[in-house]
């Protein structure tokens, strides 16, 4: 029997069994809330899905054989975060907690039922969270806008692993009024979708927290004709869209008198859609600050003071709306002594995605007496599949530092740099890894964690699947960011003599030894694909789609390895690639694109899929010109 996250106290009585009958009832303590009733409906549906029968729900006293959902008495209330209790005896099942945490007892019972069926071992679980806030941060801006159906599915999965906070990253992909030039090609999330998702998350124990860019990373906003006058860099509306530049630009011109009211208008429109008392104003990576229209002002008072003054205004506005501000910690981390300049209510989000992340930044926030969360990542961005092993190392270390320096939580991030090509369901292992290390202090090694994930998510006969998926990134020689960067360099940056992009492209494509590795790497990828195909009949029904998504994307991993080798051969070794092979590869890419578009549309709105289509078609044309 495996439970994730690992519970604090778990004891089974293997010599005794309880059999859940189709005639049993789910019984609610009369003191349970309407929210708890809706959670009982979630349990009812889960039992129907796992066992095939549907139990009635009632209120009152349980009978022998029932599932009883009850609240702790006042003298039994535990002070530990999210405490709950699960008891399975020969008399029935009891789930007990406070009103807010009862969902976690339900989720634990669901994991037990998935493994035991209707014949359960008698057992007792007493559990609580190591960190109060256990979050997941999902990018819905950099190319991919998810459907509401997928966001609900994501909320279900987060809840199953006791993650209690979800943030959606927004720059330009909400249907803000008077923003048509900004979101016209994005299929933005609508206000009613946000409200519906907020209610959906609430019933599943998740706090949906608004997060929008209010200072930097306003690339699509500030390159419009309508709003470019508020951009730090002049003529921001004249350059073509470019994924490389999108990561570095654009920052708001804080000396423009219209800038602050403009951001306040966005906040005021977005804030009322949420029931939470938190608001993430982001304010990270202000790379352009002081290099354009605000240069004279920043030179005069100092860039650090200019940054703090604008953030302070944003914080005060958010506090006036009854919210506690949150912000990324990369800029303030350079000036930790300035933490005292910002409101005490601020929660700093200390991010670092290195597998070898050091504790220095975490220590800085602790020494500054700041309230902070540590923020690792699933490392899925700028690539076709996540780098699962390095994500595990990063999450584990950031959680360790969070405990050591008394962070209030862990916010695991899932970004979408370079058009968000990675299928969002591929972040499953990294998501559960974040859940494990933020709920429990017990260290599960990489292979063991993946084994337990595989059993819970795919079935008892599939215990190597998660590790197998984690192997894919080891055989990718030219990742998606490299593929994008070479094309953008050829189209845009070569003429502008952008040395940063040139150095990056040279580093990725000038290594002739990679060409010799393509055959063996692709053979390994083909072997993984075969193993996934072999496991399809043995997996749970609702996970077959995930395996099929990997099967589709594995083809692309092979094709892009070949594309990268051809670019190296032609552009750096100045050799003529085989024309017939190049033409055949172009056809493979185009045929693959048809199926990838179907995969994209299964979880996302159309949004900016056209950018990926443009890239694949450009490479097909490039190959045919050979």
C-alpha positions as CSV (number, residue, x, y, z in Angstrom):
1,X,0.0,0.0,0.0
2,X,1.4,3.4,-1.1
3,X,0.1,6.8,-0.2
4,X,1.5,10.0,-1.7
5,X,2.4,12.4,-0.1
6,X,3.8,10.1,2.5
7,X,1.6,10.3,5.7
8,X,3.1,11.2,9.0
9,X,1.6,8.1,10.8
10,X,0.3,5.1,8.9
11,X,-0.5,1.7,10.4
12,X,-2.2,-1.3,8.7
13,X,-3.8,-4.4,10.4
14,X,-3.2,-6.9,7.6
15,X,-5.0,-9.7,9.4
16,X,-8.3,-7.8,9.3
17,X,-10.3,-6.7,6.3
18,X,-13.3,-4.4,5.6
19,X,-15.4,-5.0,2.6
20,X,-17.2,-1.9,1.2
21,X,-20.6,-3.0,0.0
22,X,-22.6,-1.4,-2.8
23,X,-25.4,-1.0,-0.2
24,X,-23.2,1.2,2.1
25,X,-23.9,4.9,2.5
26,X,-21.6,7.9,2.6
27,X,-22.8,9.6,5.9
28,X,-22.1,13.2,6.7
29,X,-21.9,14.5,10.3
30,X,-24.8,17.0,10.6
31,X,-22.2,19.6,11.5
32,X,-20.5,19.3,8.1
33,X,-20.8,22.3,5.7
34,X,-22.3,22.5,2.3
35,X,-18.7,22.5,1.0
36,X,-18.2,19.1,2.8
37,X,-21.4,17.8,1.1
38,X,-20.0,18.7,-2.3
39,X,-16.8,16.9,-1.3
40,X,-18.8,13.9,-0.4
41,X,-20.2,14.0,-4.0
42,X,-16.6,14.0,-5.3
43,X,-15.9,10.9,-3.2
44,X,-19.1,9.3,-4.4
45,X,-18.1,9.8,-8.1
46,X,-14.6,8.5,-7.4
47,X,-15.9,5.3,-5.8
48,X,-18.2,4.9,-8.9
49,X,-15.2,5.3,-11.1
50,X,-12.9,2.9,-9.2
51,X,-15.4,0.2,-8.0
52,X,-18.3,0.6,-10.5
53,X,-21.1,1.2,-8.0
54,X,-22.5,4.5,-6.6
55,X,-23.2,4.9,-2.9
56,X,-26.0,7.1,-1.6
57,X,-25.1,10.2,0.5
58,X,-27.0,11.0,3.6
59,X,-26.6,12.9,6.9
60,X,-26.8,11.7,10.5
61,X,-25.4,8.7,12.3
62,X,-23.5,5.9,10.4
63,X,-24.5,2.3,10.4
64,X,-22.1,-0.7,10.3
65,X,-20.4,-0.7,6.9
66,X,-20.8,3.0,6.1
67,X,-18.3,5.7,5.3
68,X,-18.6,8.4,7.9
69,X,-17.4,11.9,7.3
70,X,-17.2,13.9,10.5
71,X,-15.6,17.0,12.0
72,X,-13.2,16.9,14.9
73,X,-14.5,18.0,18.3
74,X,-13.1,21.2,19.7
75,X,-11.0,19.4,22.3
76,X,-9.7,17.1,19.5
77,X,-8.6,19.8,17.1
78,X,-5.0,19.4,16.2
79,X,-2.8,22.5,15.7
80,X,-0.9,20.9,12.9
81,X,-1.6,22.3,9.4
82,X,-4.3,20.3,7.5
83,X,-4.5,17.6,10.1
84,X,-6.8,14.7,9.2
85,X,-7.5,11.1,10.3
86,X,-8.6,8.0,8.3
87,X,-9.7,4.8,10.1
88,X,-10.7,1.6,8.4
89,X,-12.1,-1.0,10.8
90,X,-14.3,-4.0,10.5
91,X,-17.2,-1.7,11.4
92,X,-16.7,0.8,8.6
93,X,-14.6,3.8,7.5
94,X,-14.3,7.1,9.3
95,X,-12.8,10.2,7.8
96,X,-12.2,13.0,10.3
97,X,-10.8,16.5,10.2
98,X,-11.8,20.1,10.4
99,X,-14.1,21.5,7.8
100,X,-11.2,22.9,5.7
101,X,-9.1,19.7,5.7
102,X,-11.7,17.0,5.3
103,X,-10.9,16.8,1.5
104,X,-7.4,15.5,2.4
105,X,-8.9,12.5,4.3
106,X,-11.2,11.9,1.2
107,X,-8.2,12.0,-1.1
108,X,-6.3,9.5,1.0
109,X,-9.2,7.1,1.0
110,X,-9.4,7.4,-2.8
111,X,-5.7,6.2,-3.0
112,X,-6.5,3.3,-0.8
113,X,-9.4,2.3,-2.9
114,X,-7.4,2.5,-6.1
115,X,-5.0,-0.1,-4.7
116,X,-7.3,-2.3,-2.6
117,X,-10.6,-2.2,-4.4
118,X,-13.6,-2.9,-2.2
119,X,-11.7,-5.2,0.1
120,X,-9.6,-2.9,2.3
121,X,-7.1,-3.7,5.0
122,X,-8.0,-2.3,8.4
123,X,-5.7,0.7,8.9
124,X,-5.2,4.0,10.6
125,X,-3.8,7.2,9.1
126,X,-3.1,10.4,11.1
127,X,-1.5,13.0,9.0
128,X,-0.6,16.6,8.6
129,X,1.3,18.9,6.3
130,X,4.9,19.9,6.9
131,X,4.3,23.3,5.1
132,X,1.1,25.3,5.3
133,X,1.2,26.5,1.7
134,X,1.8,23.9,-1.1
135,X,1.4,25.5,-4.4
136,X,1.5,24.9,-8.2
137,X,2.2,27.7,-10.6
138,X,1.0,27.2,-14.2
139,X,1.9,29.4,-17.1
140,X,-1.2,30.3,-19.3
141,X,0.5,33.1,-21.2
142,X,3.5,32.1,-23.2
143,X,1.7,30.5,-26.1
144,X,-0.8,28.1,-24.6
145,X,-4.1,29.0,-23.1
146,X,-5.7,25.9,-21.5
147,X,-9.4,25.0,-21.8
148,X,-11.5,25.3,-18.7
149,X,-11.9,21.5,-18.8
150,X,-8.2,21.0,-18.6
151,X,-7.8,23.5,-15.7
152,X,-10.5,21.6,-13.8
153,X,-8.6,18.3,-14.5
154,X,-5.4,20.0,-13.3
155,X,-7.2,21.1,-10.1
156,X,-8.4,17.6,-9.5
157,X,-4.9,16.2,-9.9
158,X,-3.5,18.9,-7.5
159,X,-6.1,18.1,-4.9
160,X,-5.5,14.4,-5.2
161,X,-1.9,15.1,-3.9
162,X,-2.9,17.6,-1.3
163,X,-1.6,20.7,-3.1
164,X,-3.7,23.6,-1.7
165,X,-2.8,26.6,-3.9
166,X,-2.9,27.2,-7.7
167,X,-1.7,30.3,-9.5
168,X,-2.2,30.9,-13.2
169,X,0.4,33.2,-14.8
170,X,-1.2,36.0,-16.8
171,X,0.4,38.7,-18.9
172,X,-2.0,39.2,-21.8
173,X,-4.3,36.2,-21.8
174,X,-7.2,37.4,-19.8
175,X,-10.2,39.0,-21.5
176,X,-9.4,42.5,-20.0
177,X,-11.8,45.1,-21.2
178,X,-10.4,47.6,-23.8
179,X,-7.5,45.1,-24.4
180,X,-8.6,43.7,-27.8
181,X,-5.3,44.6,-29.5
182,X,-3.4,42.7,-26.7
183,X,-5.4,39.4,-26.7
184,X,-6.8,39.3,-30.2
185,X,-4.7,36.3,-31.2
186,X,-4.7,34.5,-27.8
187,X,-8.1,33.0,-27.1
188,X,-8.0,34.5,-23.6
189,X,-9.5,33.2,-20.4
190,X,-12.8,34.8,-19.7
191,X,-13.9,36.2,-16.3
192,X,-16.7,33.6,-16.0
193,X,-14.1,30.9,-16.6
194,X,-12.0,32.3,-13.7
195,X,-15.0,32.5,-11.4
196,X,-16.1,28.9,-12.3
197,X,-12.6,27.6,-11.7
198,X,-12.3,29.5,-8.4
199,X,-15.4,27.7,-7.2
200,X,-14.2,24.4,-8.5
201,X,-10.9,24.8,-6.7
202,X,-12.5,25.8,-3.5
203,X,-14.5,22.6,-3.2
204,X,-11.2,20.6,-3.8
205,X,-9.3,22.4,-1.0
206,X,-7.4,24.7,-3.4
207,X,-6.9,28.4,-3.1
208,X,-6.9,30.0,-6.6
209,X,-4.6,33.0,-6.4
210,X,-4.4,35.7,-9.1
211,X,-1.0,36.4,-10.6
212,X,-0.4,39.0,-13.3
213,X,2.6,40.8,-14.6
214,X,2.5,44.4,-13.3
215,X,6.0,45.7,-14.0
216,X,7.9,43.5,-16.4
217,X,7.2,40.7,-18.9
218,X,4.6,42.8,-20.6
219,X,6.0,42.0,-24.0
220,X,2.7,41.6,-25.9
221,X,1.0,44.4,-24.0
222,X,3.7,47.0,-24.5
223,X,4.4,46.3,-28.1
224,X,0.9,47.2,-29.2
225,X,0.0,50.5,-30.9
226,X,-2.4,51.2,-28.1
227,X,0.1,50.9,-25.1
228,X,3.6,51.1,-26.6
229,X,4.0,54.6,-25.2
230,X,4.2,53.1,-21.7
231,X,7.1,50.8,-22.6
232,X,10.6,51.4,-21.3
233,X,12.1,50.8,-24.7
234,X,11.1,53.1,-27.6
235,X,9.6,51.8,-30.8
236,X,8.5,48.6,-29.1
237,X,5.6,48.3,-31.6
238,X,7.9,48.1,-34.6
239,X,9.8,44.8,-34.1
240,X,8.2,41.5,-35.2
241,X,7.2,39.0,-32.5
242,X,10.2,37.0,-31.3
243,X,10.2,34.4,-28.6
244,X,13.8,35.2,-27.5
245,X,12.9,38.9,-27.0
246,X,9.7,37.9,-25.2
247,X,11.7,36.4,-22.4
248,X,13.8,39.5,-21.9
249,X,11.3,42.4,-22.6
250,X,9.2,44.5,-22.1
251,X,9.3,46.5,-18.8
252,X,6.9,49.3,-17.9
253,X,8.2,52.9,-18.1
254,X,7.6,53.9,-14.5
255,X,8.2,57.6,-15.3
256,X,5.2,57.7,-17.6
257,X,2.3,59.2,-15.6
258,X,-0.2,56.7,-17.2
259,X,1.7,53.6,-16.2
260,X,0.6,53.2,-12.6
261,X,-3.1,53.9,-13.3
262,X,-3.0,51.5,-16.2
263,X,-1.7,48.6,-14.0
264,X,-4.2,49.5,-11.3
265,X,-7.0,49.3,-13.8
266,X,-5.8,45.7,-14.7
267,X,-5.6,44.7,-11.0
268,X,-9.1,46.3,-10.2
269,X,-10.7,44.3,-13.0
270,X,-9.0,41.0,-12.2
271,X,-9.1,40.9,-8.4
272,X,-12.8,40.6,-7.8
273,X,-13.0,37.3,-9.7
274,X,-11.3,35.5,-6.8
275,X,-12.3,34.7,-3.2
276,X,-8.7,34.6,-2.0
277,X,-7.0,37.4,0.1
278,X,-3.7,37.1,-1.9
279,X,-2.5,38.7,-5.1
280,X,0.8,38.0,-6.9
281,X,2.0,41.1,-8.6
282,X,5.1,39.3,-10.0
283,X,7.6,42.2,-10.6
284,X,10.4,39.9,-11.6
285,X,13.2,40.2,-14.2
286,X,12.9,44.0,-14.9
287,X,15.8,43.7,-17.3
288,X,14.9,46.9,-19.2
289,X,14.6,49.2,-16.2
290,X,16.8,52.2,-16.5
291,X,17.9,51.4,-20.1
292,X,15.3,53.5,-21.9
293,X,12.8,56.1,-21.0
294,X,13.5,55.9,-17.3
295,X,17.3,56.1,-17.6
296,X,17.6,59.7,-16.3
297,X,15.3,58.9,-13.4
298,X,17.1,55.7,-12.4
299,X,20.5,57.4,-12.8
300,X,19.3,60.1,-10.4
301,X,17.8,58.1,-7.6
302,X,19.3,54.6,-8.2
303,X,17.8,51.7,-10.0
304,X,17.2,49.8,-6.7
305,X,15.2,52.8,-5.2
306,X,13.3,53.3,-8.5
307,X,12.3,49.6,-8.4
308,X,11.3,49.6,-4.7
309,X,9.2,52.8,-5.0
310,X,7.1,51.5,-7.9
311,X,6.6,48.1,-6.2
312,X,5.6,49.9,-3.0
313,X,2.9,51.8,-4.9
314,X,1.6,48.5,-6.3
315,X,1.6,46.9,-2.8
316,X,-0.3,49.7,-1.3
317,X,-2.9,49.5,-4.0
318,X,-3.3,45.7,-3.4
319,X,-3.5,46.2,0.3
320,X,-6.3,48.8,-0.2
321,X,-8.2,46.1,-2.1
322,X,-8.0,43.8,1.0
323,X,-5.3,41.5,-0.4
324,X,-1.8,40.4,0.8
325,X,0.7,41.1,-1.9
326,X,3.1,38.4,-3.2
327,X,6.0,39.0,-5.6
328,X,9.0,37.1,-7.2
329,X,12.2,37.6,-5.2
330,X,14.9,37.8,-7.9
331,X,15.2,41.6,-7.9
332,X,14.6,42.3,-4.2
333,X,17.0,39.4,-3.5
334,X,19.8,41.6,-4.8
335,X,19.0,44.2,-2.2
336,X,17.7,42.2,0.8
337,X,18.2,45.2,3.1
338,X,15.3,46.9,1.2
339,X,12.8,44.3,2.4
340,X,12.0,46.6,5.3
341,X,10.8,49.2,2.8
342,X,7.9,47.0,1.6
343,X,4.8,46.1,3.6
344,X,5.2,43.4,6.3
345,X,2.3,41.5,4.6
346,X,4.4,40.8,1.6
347,X,5.2,37.2,0.7
348,X,8.4,36.8,-1.4
349,X,8.6,34.0,-3.9
350,X,12.2,32.9,-4.0
351,X,12.8,31.0,-7.2
352,X,15.8,29.0,-8.5
353,X,15.6,26.1,-11.0
354,X,19.1,24.8,-10.9
355,X,19.5,21.1,-9.8
356,X,22.4,22.2,-7.8
357,X,20.7,25.2,-6.2
358,X,22.5,26.7,-3.2
359,X,20.9,27.8,0.0
360,X,22.3,31.3,-0.2
361,X,19.2,33.1,-1.5
362,X,16.9,31.3,0.9
363,X,19.2,32.3,3.8
364,X,19.0,36.0,2.6
365,X,15.3,36.1,2.9
366,X,15.4,34.4,6.3
367,X,18.0,36.9,7.6
368,X,15.9,39.8,6.3
369,X,13.0,38.5,8.4
370,X,10.9,38.2,5.3
371,X,7.9,35.9,4.9
372,X,8.7,33.8,1.8
373,X,8.0,30.6,-0.2
374,X,10.6,28.7,-2.0
375,X,9.8,28.1,-5.7
376,X,11.4,25.2,-7.6
377,X,10.3,24.0,-11.0
378,X,9.2,21.0,-13.0
379,X,11.7,22.0,-15.7
380,X,9.3,21.5,-18.6
381,X,9.8,24.8,-20.4
382,X,11.7,25.3,-23.7
383,X,11.6,21.6,-24.4
384,X,9.3,18.8,-25.6
385,X,9.4,16.8,-22.4
386,X,10.4,17.7,-18.8
387,X,13.9,17.1,-17.4
388,X,12.5,15.0,-14.6
389,X,15.7,14.0,-12.9
390,X,17.0,17.6,-12.6
391,X,13.5,18.8,-11.5
392,X,13.6,16.2,-8.7
393,X,16.9,17.4,-7.5
394,X,15.8,21.1,-7.7
395,X,12.5,20.5,-5.9
396,X,14.1,18.3,-3.2
397,X,16.8,20.9,-2.4
398,X,14.4,23.9,-2.4
399,X,12.1,22.0,0.0
400,X,15.1,21.2,2.2
401,X,16.0,24.9,2.4
402,X,12.4,25.9,3.0
403,X,12.3,23.7,6.1
404,X,15.8,24.8,7.2
405,X,14.9,28.5,7.0
406,X,11.3,28.4,8.0
407,X,9.6,29.3,4.7
408,X,5.8,29.3,4.8
409,X,5.5,27.1,1.8
410,X,6.7,25.7,-1.5
411,X,5.3,27.0,-4.9
412,X,6.3,24.6,-7.7
413,X,6.4,26.2,-11.1
414,X,5.6,25.1,-14.6
415,X,6.5,27.7,-17.2
416,X,5.9,27.9,-21.0
417,X,8.9,29.6,-22.5
418,X,9.3,29.4,-26.3
419,X,5.6,28.8,-27.2
420,X,4.8,26.2,-24.5
421,X,5.3,23.2,-26.7
422,X,5.5,20.8,-23.8
423,X,2.2,19.0,-23.2
424,X,1.0,20.2,-19.8
425,X,0.2,16.7,-18.6
426,X,3.8,15.8,-18.9
427,X,4.5,17.7,-15.7
428,X,2.7,15.1,-13.7
429,X,5.8,13.5,-12.0
430,X,7.3,17.0,-11.2
431,X,3.9,18.1,-9.8
432,X,3.7,15.1,-7.5
433,X,7.3,15.5,-6.5
434,X,6.5,19.0,-5.3
435,X,3.5,17.7,-3.4
436,X,5.6,15.0,-1.7
437,X,8.4,17.3,-0.5
438,X,6.1,20.1,0.6
439,X,3.7,17.9,2.6
440,X,6.1,15.4,4.1
441,X,9.6,15.6,5.4
442,X,10.3,12.0,4.5
443,X,12.8,11.8,1.7
444,X,11.9,9.4,-1.2
445,X,14.7,8.8,-3.6
446,X,14.1,9.5,-7.3
447,X,13.5,5.9,-8.4
448,X,11.3,5.0,-5.4
449,X,9.2,8.2,-5.8
450,X,8.7,7.4,-9.5
451,X,7.8,3.8,-8.6
452,X,5.0,4.9,-6.3
453,X,3.8,7.5,-8.8
454,X,3.6,4.8,-11.4
455,X,1.6,2.5,-9.3
456,X,-0.9,5.2,-8.2
457,X,-1.2,6.8,-11.6
458,X,-0.9,3.9,-14.1
459,X,-1.5,0.7,-12.2
460,X,0.4,-2.0,-10.1
461,X,1.9,-3.6,-13.3
462,X,3.4,-0.4,-14.5
463,X,5.8,0.6,-11.7
464,X,8.6,1.6,-14.1
465,X,6.6,3.9,-16.3
466,X,7.3,7.2,-14.6
467,X,11.0,6.6,-14.6
468,X,10.9,5.5,-18.2
469,X,9.3,8.8,-19.2
470,X,11.9,10.6,-17.2
471,X,14.6,8.9,-19.4
472,X,13.4,10.6,-22.6
473,X,15.1,13.9,-22.0
474,X,18.5,12.1,-21.7
475,X,18.4,11.3,-25.4
476,X,17.4,14.7,-26.8
477,X,20.5,16.3,-28.4
478,X,18.9,19.5,-29.7
479,X,16.1,20.8,-27.5
480,X,13.2,22.9,-28.6
481,X,14.7,26.2,-27.5
482,X,17.7,25.5,-29.7
483,X,15.5,24.7,-32.6
484,X,13.6,28.0,-32.1
485,X,16.7,30.1,-31.5
486,X,18.4,29.0,-34.7
487,X,15.3,29.9,-36.8
488,X,14.9,33.3,-35.0
489,X,18.6,34.0,-35.5
490,X,18.3,33.4,-39.2
491,X,15.1,35.5,-39.6
492,X,15.7,38.3,-37.1
493,X,18.8,38.4,-35.1
494,X,21.5,37.9,-37.7
495,X,20.6,41.2,-39.4
496,X,20.6,43.0,-36.0
497,X,23.9,41.2,-35.1
498,X,22.5,40.0,-31.8
499,X,25.6,38.5,-30.2
500,X,23.7,36.8,-27.3
501,X,21.6,34.8,-29.7
502,X,24.6,34.0,-31.9
503,X,26.6,32.7,-29.0
504,X,23.7,30.5,-27.9
505,X,23.1,29.1,-31.3
506,X,26.8,28.5,-31.9
507,X,27.1,26.7,-28.6
508,X,24.2,24.4,-29.5
509,X,25.0,23.6,-33.1
510,X,28.7,23.8,-33.5
511,X,29.5,20.5,-31.7
512,X,30.1,18.0,-34.6
513,X,30.3,15.1,-32.1
514,X,26.5,15.3,-31.6
515,X,25.9,14.1,-35.2
516,X,27.4,10.7,-34.4
517,X,25.1,10.4,-31.4
518,X,21.9,10.9,-33.3
519,X,21.5,7.3,-34.4
520,X,22.0,5.8,-30.9
521,X,19.8,8.4,-29.2
522,X,17.0,7.9,-31.6
523,X,17.3,4.1,-31.1
524,X,16.9,4.6,-27.4
525,X,13.9,6.9,-28.0
526,X,12.3,4.3,-30.2
527,X,12.9,1.6,-27.5
528,X,11.1,3.8,-25.0
529,X,8.3,4.3,-27.4
530,X,7.9,0.6,-27.9
531,X,7.8,0.0,-24.1
532,X,5.1,2.6,-23.7
533,X,3.1,0.9,-26.5
534,X,3.5,-2.4,-24.8
535,X,2.2,-1.0,-21.5
536,X,-0.9,0.6,-22.9
537,X,-3.3,-2.3,-22.3
538,X,-2.1,-2.5,-18.6
539,X,-2.7,1.1,-17.6
540,X,-5.7,2.7,-16.0
541,X,-8.2,3.8,-18.7
542,X,-7.8,7.5,-18.0
543,X,-4.0,7.4,-18.3
544,X,-3.9,5.8,-21.8
545,X,-4.2,9.3,-23.3
546,X,-1.1,10.4,-21.4
547,X,0.9,7.5,-22.7
548,X,-0.3,8.2,-26.3
549,X,0.7,11.8,-25.9
550,X,4.3,10.6,-25.1
551,X,4.2,8.2,-28.0
552,X,3.4,11.1,-30.4
553,X,6.0,13.5,-28.9
554,X,8.7,10.8,-29.0
555,X,8.6,10.9,-32.8
556,X,9.2,14.7,-32.6
557,X,12.2,14.1,-30.4
558,X,13.7,11.8,-33.0
559,X,12.9,14.2,-35.9
560,X,14.4,17.2,-34.2
561,X,17.6,15.3,-33.3
562,X,17.9,14.7,-37.1
563,X,17.1,18.4,-37.9
564,X,19.8,19.6,-35.5
565,X,22.3,17.3,-37.0
566,X,21.5,18.6,-40.5
567,X,21.8,22.2,-39.3
568,X,25.2,21.4,-37.8
569,X,26.4,19.6,-40.9
570,X,25.3,22.4,-43.3
571,X,25.9,25.6,-41.3
572,X,29.0,24.7,-39.3
573,X,30.7,21.9,-41.1
574,X,29.8,23.3,-44.5
575,X,28.9,19.9,-45.8
576,X,26.0,19.0,-48.1
577,X,23.4,16.8,-46.3
578,X,21.7,14.0,-48.2
579,X,18.9,15.7,-50.1
580,X,16.6,12.7,-50.2
581,X,16.9,12.1,-46.4
582,X,16.3,15.8,-45.8
583,X,13.2,15.8,-48.0
584,X,11.8,12.7,-46.3
585,X,12.4,14.3,-42.9
586,X,10.4,17.4,-44.0
587,X,7.5,15.1,-44.8
588,X,7.8,13.4,-41.4
589,X,7.7,16.8,-39.6
590,X,4.6,17.9,-41.5
591,X,2.8,14.6,-40.9
592,X,3.8,14.7,-37.2
593,X,2.5,18.3,-36.9
594,X,-1.0,17.1,-37.9
595,X,-1.2,14.8,-34.9
596,X,0.5,17.3,-32.6
597,X,-2.2,19.9,-33.4
598,X,-4.8,17.4,-32.3
599,X,-2.8,16.8,-29.1
600,X,-2.6,20.6,-28.4
601,X,-6.4,21.1,-29.0
602,X,-7.2,18.2,-26.6
603,X,-6.2,20.4,-23.6
604,X,-5.7,23.9,-24.9
605,X,-7.5,26.6,-26.8
606,X,-6.1,27.5,-30.2
607,X,-4.2,30.4,-28.7
608,X,-0.7,30.7,-30.2
609,X,-0.4,27.2,-31.8
610,X,0.2,29.0,-35.0
611,X,3.8,29.9,-33.8
612,X,4.7,26.2,-33.5
613,X,3.1,25.6,-36.9
614,X,5.2,28.4,-38.4
615,X,8.4,26.9,-36.9
616,X,7.8,23.3,-38.1
617,X,6.8,24.5,-41.6
618,X,9.9,26.8,-41.8
619,X,12.1,23.8,-41.0
620,X,10.3,21.7,-43.6
621,X,11.0,24.4,-46.2
622,X,14.6,24.6,-45.0
623,X,15.1,20.9,-45.4
624,X,13.6,20.9,-48.9
625,X,15.9,23.7,-50.1
626,X,18.8,21.4,-49.6
